[in-house]
Amino acid sequence: MIVLRPCPKRRRAGWIMVGLGVAGGALPFVPGWPAFILGAFILRDQHVWAARLTQKARRRWPEAVAKAEAAEARTIERIERWFDRRRA
């Protein structure tokens, strides 16, 4: 069962990372796949499609998912600090 927990900050951070991933697909100097995957991990509590994607990844690559979750926490922290500085 997929439980969604809406959070505007996580949603914003996740879509920023997905946007960077899409931009990385078009621009040769921006790594696209890592940003897109990290964005999907951030959005897993926000959207059903992202939750299903991360469930499949957890079954196939459990070690990689643990690393992605750690990177997710660091990314959310950085993005929140960036938004806090922009507001101040």
The first five atom37 places (N, CA, C, CB, O) and aatype in JSON, in Angstrom:
{
  "aatype": [12, 9, 19, 10, 1, 14, 4, 14, 11, 1, 1, 1, 0, 7, 17, 9, 12, 19, 7, 10, 7, 19, 0, 7, 7, 0, 10, 14, 13, 19, 14, 7, 17, 14, 0, 13, 9, 10, 7, 0, 13, 9, 10, 1, 3, 5, 8, 19, 17, 0, 0, 1, 10, 16, 5, 11, 0, 1, 1, 1, 17, 14, 6, 0, 19, 0, 11, 0, 6, 0, 0, 6, 0, 1, 16, 9, 6, 1, 9, 6, 1, 17, 13, 3, 1, 1, 1, 0],
  "atom_mask": [
    [1, 1, 1, 1, 1],
    [1, 1, 1, 1, 1],
    [1, 1, 1, 1, 1],
    [1, 1, 1, 1, 1],
    [1, 1, 1, 1, 1],
    [1, 1, 1, 1, 1],
    [1, 1, 1, 1, 1],
    [1, 1, 1, 1, 1],
    [1, 1, 1, 1, 1],
    [1, 1, 1, 1, 1],
    [1, 1, 1, 1, 1],
    [1, 1, 1, 1, 1],
    [1, 1, 1, 1, 1],
    [1, 1, 1, 0, 1],
    [1, 1, 1, 1, 1],
    [1, 1, 1, 1, 1],
    [1, 1, 1, 1, 1],
    [1, 1, 1, 1, 1],
    [1, 1, 1, 0, 1],
    [1, 1, 1, 1, 1],
    [1, 1, 1, 0, 1],
    [1, 1, 1, 1, 1],
    [1, 1, 1, 1, 1],
    [1, 1, 1, 0, 1],
    [1, 1, 1, 0, 1],
    [1, 1, 1, 1, 1],
    [1, 1, 1, 1, 1],
    [1, 1, 1, 1, 1],
    [1, 1, 1, 1, 1],
    [1, 1, 1, 1, 1],
    [1, 1, 1, 1, 1],
    [1, 1, 1, 0, 1],
    [1, 1, 1, 1, 1],
    [1, 1, 1, 1, 1],
    [1, 1, 1, 1, 1],
    [1, 1, 1, 1, 1],
    [1, 1, 1, 1, 1],
    [1, 1, 1, 1, 1],
    [1, 1, 1, 0, 1],
    [1, 1, 1, 1, 1],
    [1, 1, 1, 1, 1],
    [1, 1, 1, 1, 1],
    [1, 1, 1, 1, 1],
    [1, 1, 1, 1, 1],
    [1, 1, 1, 1, 1],
    [1, 1, 1, 1, 1],
    [1, 1, 1, 1, 1],
    [1, 1, 1, 1, 1],
    [1, 1, 1, 1, 1],
    [1, 1, 1, 1, 1],
    [1, 1, 1, 1, 1],
    [1, 1, 1, 1, 1],
    [1, 1, 1, 1, 1],
    [1, 1, 1, 1, 1],
    [1, 1, 1, 1, 1],
    [1, 1, 1, 1, 1],
    [1, 1, 1, 1, 1],
    [1, 1, 1, 1, 1],
    [1, 1, 1, 1, 1],
    [1, 1, 1, 1, 1],
    [1, 1, 1, 1, 1],
    [1, 1, 1, 1, 1],
    [1, 1, 1, 1, 1],
    [1, 1, 1, 1, 1],
    [1, 1, 1, 1, 1],
    [1, 1, 1, 1, 1],
    [1, 1, 1, 1, 1],
    [1, 1, 1, 1, 1],
    [1, 1, 1, 1, 1],
    [1, 1, 1, 1, 1],
    [1, 1, 1, 1, 1],
    [1, 1, 1, 1, 1],
    [1, 1, 1, 1, 1],
    [1, 1, 1, 1, 1],
    [1, 1, 1, 1, 1],
    [1, 1, 1, 1, 1],
    [1, 1, 1, 1, 1],
    [1, 1, 1, 1, 1],
    [1, 1, 1, 1, 1],
    [1, 1, 1, 1, 1],
    [1, 1, 1, 1, 1],
    [1, 1, 1, 1, 1],
    [1, 1, 1, 1, 1],
    [1, 1, 1, 1, 1],
    [1, 1, 1, 1, 1],
    [1, 1, 1, 1, 1],
    [1, 1, 1, 1, 1],
    [1, 1, 1, 1, 1]
  ],
  "atom_positions": [
    [[0.83, -1.18, 0.0], [0.0, 0.0, 0.0], [0.88, 1.25, 0.0], [-0.95, -0.01, 1.21], [1.84, 1.36, 0.77]],
    [[0.55, 2.15, -0.86], [1.32, 3.39, -0.99], [0.64, 4.48, -0.17], [1.45, 3.81, -2.49], [-0.55, 4.77, -0.35]],
    [[1.41, 5.08, 0.72], [0.89, 6.16, 1.56], [1.55, 7.45, 1.1], [1.17, 5.9, 3.09], [2.77, 7.58, 1.1]],
    [[0.72, 8.4, 0.71], [1.23, 9.7, 0.26], [1.16, 10.7, 1.41], [0.43, 10.22, -0.96], [0.14, 10.8, 2.09]],
    [[2.25, 11.43, 1.61], [2.31, 12.47, 2.64], [2.7, 13.78, 1.96], [3.33, 12.1, 3.77], [3.88, 14.04, 1.75]],
    [[1.71, 14.59, 1.62], [2.01, 15.83, 0.9], [2.86, 16.8, 1.73], [0.72, 16.52, 0.49], [2.6, 17.01, 2.91]],
    [[3.85, 17.36, 1.1], [4.71, 18.35, 1.73], [5.2, 19.3, 0.62], [5.93, 17.67, 2.49], [5.92, 18.86, -0.28]],
    [[4.82, 20.55, 0.68], [5.2, 21.48, -0.4], [6.71, 21.6, -0.6], [4.62, 22.84, -0.11], [7.18, 21.72, -1.73]],
    [[7.47, 21.58, 0.48], [8.92, 21.71, 0.35], [9.53, 20.51, -0.37], [9.57, 21.88, 1.73], [10.38, 20.67, -1.25]],
    [[9.09, 19.3, -0.01], [9.6, 18.1, -0.68], [9.17, 18.08, -2.14], [9.12, 16.83, 0.04], [9.95, 17.7, -3.02]],
    [[7.94, 18.48, -2.4], [7.45, 18.49, -3.77], [8.27, 19.46, -4.61], [5.95, 18.87, -3.81], [8.66, 19.14, -5.73]],
    [[8.53, 20.63, -4.07], [9.33, 21.64, -4.78], [10.74, 21.12, -5.03], [9.38, 22.95, -3.98], [11.25, 21.23, -6.15]],
    [[11.36, 20.55, -4.01], [12.73, 20.03, -4.16], [12.77, 18.9, -5.18], [13.26, 19.54, -2.8], [13.69, 18.83, -6.0]],
    [[11.79, 18.02, -5.13], [11.75, 16.89, -6.06], [11.6, 17.34, -7.5], [0.0, 0.0, 0.0], [12.28, 16.83, -8.39]],
    [[10.69, 18.3, -7.74], [10.49, 18.77, -9.11], [11.68, 19.57, -9.62], [9.23, 19.61, -9.19], [11.94, 19.58, -10.82]],
    [[12.4, 20.23, -8.72], [13.63, 20.92, -9.14], [14.64, 19.89, -9.64], [14.24, 21.75, -7.98], [15.28, 20.08, -10.67]],
    [[14.77, 18.78, -8.88], [15.73, 17.75, -9.29], [15.29, 17.06, -10.59], [15.88, 16.7, -8.17], [16.12, 16.75, -11.45]],
    [[13.99, 16.81, -10.74], [13.51, 16.22, -11.99], [13.78, 17.18, -13.15], [11.99, 15.89, -11.9], [14.18, 16.75, -14.23]],
    [[13.56, 18.47, -12.93], [13.84, 19.46, -13.97], [15.32, 19.49, -14.34], [0.0, 0.0, 0.0], [15.66, 19.59, -15.52]],
    [[16.18, 19.39, -13.34], [17.62, 19.32, -13.64], [17.95, 18.06, -14.41], [18.44, 19.37, -12.34], [18.82, 18.07, -15.29]],
    [[17.27, 16.96, -14.09], [17.49, 15.71, -14.81], [17.08, 15.82, -16.27], [0.0, 0.0, 0.0], [17.78, 15.33, -17.15]],
    [[15.95, 16.45, -16.51], [15.5, 16.65, -17.89], [16.46, 17.57, -18.63], [14.05, 17.24, -17.92], [16.82, 17.32, -19.78]],
    [[16.89, 18.64, -17.96], [17.87, 19.54, -18.57], [19.18, 18.8, -18.85], [18.14, 20.77, -17.66], [19.84, 19.04, -19.86]],
    [[19.54, 17.91, -17.95], [20.76, 17.12, -18.15], [20.67, 16.19, -19.34], [0.0, 0.0, 0.0], [21.69, 15.83, -19.93]],
    [[19.46, 15.79, -19.7], [19.3, 14.97, -20.89], [19.58, 15.75, -22.17], [0.0, 0.0, 0.0], [19.99, 15.18, -23.17]],
    [[19.36, 17.06, -22.13], [19.56, 17.9, -23.31], [20.94, 18.58, -23.32], [18.47, 18.94, -23.39], [21.49, 18.85, -24.38]],
    [[21.48, 18.86, -22.13], [22.75, 19.57, -22.05], [23.87, 18.58, -21.72], [22.69, 20.69, -20.98], [23.73, 17.78, -20.8]],
    [[24.96, 18.63, -22.46], [26.02, 17.63, -22.25], [26.83, 17.82, -20.96], [26.96, 17.66, -23.41], [27.51, 16.88, -20.54]],
    [[26.77, 18.98, -20.34], [27.61, 19.21, -19.16], [26.87, 19.02, -17.84], [28.17, 20.6, -19.21], [27.47, 19.18, -16.78]],
    [[25.58, 18.68, -17.88], [24.79, 18.44, -16.67], [24.43, 16.96, -16.63], [23.5, 19.34, -16.62], [23.82, 16.46, -17.57]],
    [[24.78, 16.23, -15.55], [24.41, 14.81, -15.48], [22.9, 14.66, -15.26], [25.19, 14.1, -14.35], [22.39, 15.08, -14.22]],
    [[22.21, 14.06, -16.2], [20.77, 14.0, -16.15], [20.2, 12.88, -15.3], [0.0, 0.0, 0.0], [19.34, 13.13, -14.45]],
    [[20.65, 11.65, -15.5], [20.05, 10.51, -14.81], [20.16, 10.59, -13.29], [20.67, 9.24, -15.28], [19.16, 10.34, -12.62]],
    [[21.31, 10.92, -12.73], [21.36, 10.99, -11.26], [20.38, 12.01, -10.68], [22.76, 11.34, -10.81], [19.75, 11.74, -9.65]],
    [[20.24, 13.15, -11.31], [19.33, 14.17, -10.81], [17.88, 13.7, -10.95], [19.54, 15.5, -11.55], [17.07, 13.93, -10.05]],
    [[17.55, 13.06, -12.07], [16.18, 12.57, -12.28], [15.82, 11.49, -11.27], [16.03, 12.03, -13.7], [14.73, 11.51, -10.7]],
    [[16.73, 10.56, -11.03], [16.48, 9.47, -10.08], [16.34, 10.03, -8.67], [17.62, 8.42, -10.13], [15.46, 9.63, -7.92]],
    [[17.21, 10.96, -8.31], [17.12, 11.58, -6.99], [15.8, 12.34, -6.84], [18.31, 12.53, -6.75], [15.19, 12.32, -5.77]],
    [[15.37, 13.01, -7.89], [14.08, 13.69, -7.86], [12.92, 12.71, -7.65], [0.0, 0.0, 0.0], [11.98, 13.01, -6.92]],
    [[13.0, 11.54, -8.28], [11.96, 10.53, -8.1], [11.95, 10.02, -6.66], [12.17, 9.35, -9.07], [10.89, 9.77, -6.1]],
    [[13.13, 9.87, -6.07], [13.18, 9.44, -4.67], [12.59, 10.49, -3.74], [14.62, 9.13, -4.26], [11.91, 10.15, -2.77]],
    [[12.85, 11.74, -4.02], [12.29, 12.8, -3.19], [10.77, 12.84, -3.33], [12.91, 14.17, -3.57], [10.06, 13.1, -2.36]],
    [[10.28, 12.58, -4.53], [8.84, 12.66, -4.79], [8.09, 11.38, -4.43], [8.62, 12.97, -6.24], [6.88, 11.33, -4.64]],
    [[8.75, 10.37, -3.91], [8.08, 9.09, -3.66], [6.96, 9.19, -2.64], [9.09, 8.08, -3.2], [6.06, 8.35, -2.65]],
    [[6.98, 10.17, -1.75], [5.89, 10.38, -0.8], [4.84, 11.35, -1.33], [6.43, 10.88, 0.53], [3.85, 11.62, -0.66]],
    [[5.06, 11.88, -2.51], [4.18, 12.9, -3.07], [3.32, 12.37, -4.22], [5.0, 14.07, -3.55], [2.18, 12.8, -4.39]],
    [[3.86, 11.45, -5.01], [3.17, 10.97, -6.21], [3.25, 9.44, -6.29], [3.79, 11.6, -7.49], [4.25, 8.84, -5.91]],
    [[2.18, 8.83, -6.79], [2.11, 7.37, -6.87], [3.15, 6.83, -7.86], [0.7, 6.92, -7.29], [3.78, 5.81, -7.58]],
    [[3.35, 7.49, -8.99], [4.3, 6.99, -9.97], [5.71, 6.93, -9.4], [4.29, 7.87, -11.22], [6.46, 6.0, -9.7]],
    [[6.08, 7.89, -8.58], [7.42, 7.9, -7.98], [7.53, 6.81, -6.91], [7.73, 9.28, -7.38], [8.59, 6.21, -6.77]],
    [[6.47, 6.57, -6.17], [6.48, 5.51, -5.16], [6.65, 4.14, -5.81], [5.18, 5.55, -4.32], [7.4, 3.3, -5.31]],
    [[5.97, 3.92, -6.91], [6.11, 2.63, -7.62], [7.51, 2.46, -8.19], [5.07, 2.53, -8.75], [8.08, 1.37, -8.14]],
    [[8.06, 3.53, -8.72], [9.42, 3.49, -9.26], [10.43, 3.13, -8.18], [9.79, 4.83, -9.91], [11.32, 2.32, -8.41]],
    [[10.3, 3.73, -7.01], [11.25, 3.45, -5.93], [11.05, 2.05, -5.34], [11.13, 4.49, -4.84], [12.01, 1.44, -4.89]],
    [[9.82, 1.53, -5.34], [9.6, 0.16, -4.87], [10.3, -0.84, -5.78], [8.09, -0.16, -4.8], [10.92, -1.79, -5.3]],
    [[10.2, -0.63, -7.08], [10.88, -1.51, -8.04], [12.39, -1.43, -7.85], [10.49, -1.14, -9.49], [13.09, -2.45, -7.88]],
    [[12.89, -0.22, -7.67], [14.33, -0.03, -7.48], [14.8, -0.68, -6.18], [14.69, 1.46, -7.49], [15.88, -1.27, -6.15]],
    [[14.01, -0.59, -5.12], [14.4, -1.17, -3.82], [14.51, -2.7, -3.92], [13.37, -0.79, -2.74], [15.39, -3.3, -3.32]],
    [[13.62, -3.32, -4.68], [13.69, -4.77, -4.86], [14.92, -5.18, -5.67], [12.44, -5.28, -5.54], [15.54, -6.2, -5.39]],
    [[15.25, -4.37, -6.66], [16.35, -4.76, -7.55], [17.72, -4.34, -7.03], [16.13, -4.16, -8.9], [18.68, -5.1, -7.15]],
    [[17.83, -3.14, -6.45], [19.12, -2.61, -6.0], [19.0, -2.06, -4.58], [19.63, -1.51, -6.96], [18.98, -0.84, -4.42]],
    [[18.93, -2.89, -3.56], [18.72, -2.38, -2.19], [19.87, -1.49, -1.69], [18.54, -3.55, -1.24], [19.62, -0.53, -0.97]],
    [[21.11, -1.8, -2.05], [22.24, -0.98, -1.59], [22.21, 0.39, -2.23], [23.57, -1.68, -1.89], [22.48, 1.4, -1.58]],
    [[21.88, 0.43, -3.51], [21.83, 1.71, -4.22], [20.71, 2.59, -3.69], [21.66, 1.48, -5.72], [20.84, 3.81, -3.64]],
    [[19.61, 1.96, -3.29], [18.48, 2.73, -2.75], [18.88, 3.38, -1.43], [17.24, 1.83, -2.55], [18.51, 4.52, -1.16]],
    [[19.63, 2.65, -0.6], [20.09, 3.22, 0.67], [20.98, 4.44, 0.42], [20.85, 2.16, 1.49], [20.86, 5.44, 1.12]],
    [[21.85, 4.36, -0.57], [22.7, 5.5, -0.91], [21.88, 6.66, -1.46], [23.77, 5.08, -1.93], [22.15, 7.82, -1.15]],
    [[20.87, 6.35, -2.28], [20.02, 7.4, -2.83], [19.22, 8.1, -1.73], [19.07, 6.82, -3.88], [19.01, 9.31, -1.79]],
    [[18.78, 7.34, -0.74], [18.04, 7.95, 0.37], [18.93, 8.89, 1.18], [17.45, 6.88, 1.28], [18.47, 9.93, 1.65]],
    [[20.2, 8.52, 1.34], [21.13, 9.41, 2.04], [21.38, 10.67, 1.21], [22.46, 8.69, 2.32], [21.43, 11.78, 1.76]],
    [[21.52, 10.51, -0.1], [21.71, 11.67, -0.97], [20.46, 12.54, -0.99], [22.06, 11.22, -2.39], [20.55, 13.77, -1.07]],
    [[19.29, 11.9, -0.91], [18.03, 12.65, -0.86], [17.99, 13.56, 0.36], [16.84, 11.68, -0.83], [17.61, 14.73, 0.26]],
    [[18.37, 13.04, 1.51], [18.35, 13.84, 2.74], [19.28, 15.04, 2.61], [18.75, 12.97, 3.95], [18.93, 16.15, 3.01]],
    [[20.47, 14.81, 2.07], [21.41, 15.92, 1.89], [20.87, 16.95, 0.9], [22.77, 15.4, 1.41], [21.02, 18.16, 1.11]],
    [[20.26, 16.49, -0.18], [19.73, 17.4, -1.19], [18.61, 18.26, -0.64], [19.26, 16.63, -2.4], [18.56, 19.46, -0.89]],
    [[17.69, 17.65, 0.09], [16.58, 18.4, 0.67], [17.11, 19.47, 1.61], [15.61, 17.47, 1.42], [16.62, 20.6, 1.62]],
    [[18.11, 19.11, 2.4], [18.72, 20.06, 3.32], [19.3, 21.27, 2.57], [19.82, 19.38, 4.15], [19.08, 22.41, 2.95]],
    [[20.04, 20.98, 1.49], [20.65, 22.06, 0.71], [19.61, 22.95, 0.05], [21.57, 21.47, -0.34], [19.75, 24.17, 0.07]],
    [[18.58, 22.35, -0.52], [17.55, 23.13, -1.21], [16.78, 23.99, -0.2], [16.59, 22.2, -1.98], [16.45, 25.14, -0.5]],
    [[16.48, 23.44, 0.97], [15.78, 24.23, 1.99], [16.63, 25.4, 2.45], [15.42, 23.35, 3.19], [16.11, 26.5, 2.65]],
    [[17.94, 25.18, 2.62], [18.82, 26.3, 3.0], [18.84, 27.36, 1.91], [20.24, 25.81, 3.27], [18.84, 28.55, 2.21]],
    [[18.85, 26.93, 0.64], [18.85, 27.87, -0.47], [17.58, 28.72, -0.46], [18.99, 27.12, -1.81], [17.64, 29.94, -0.61]],
    [[16.42, 28.07, -0.27], [15.16, 28.82, -0.23], [15.11, 29.75, 0.99], [13.97, 27.86, -0.2], [14.59, 30.86, 0.89]],
    [[15.64, 29.3, 2.12], [15.66, 30.16, 3.3], [16.52, 31.4, 3.06], [16.19, 29.39, 4.51], [16.15, 32.49, 3.48]],
    [[17.65, 31.25, 2.38], [18.5, 32.4, 2.07], [17.82, 33.33, 1.09], [19.84, 31.94, 1.49], [17.97, 34.55, 1.18]],
    [[17.04, 32.77, 0.15], [16.34, 33.6, -0.83], [15.23, 34.42, -0.15], [15.74, 32.71, -1.94], [14.96, 35.55, -0.55]],
    [[14.61, 33.85, 0.86], [13.53, 34.55, 1.57], [14.07, 35.66, 2.46], [12.73, 33.57, 2.42], [13.41, 36.68, 2.66]],
    [[15.28, 35.47, 2.99], [15.84, 36.44, 3.95], [16.33, 37.7, 3.28], [16.98, 35.8, 4.71], [16.83, 38.6, 3.96]]
  ]
}
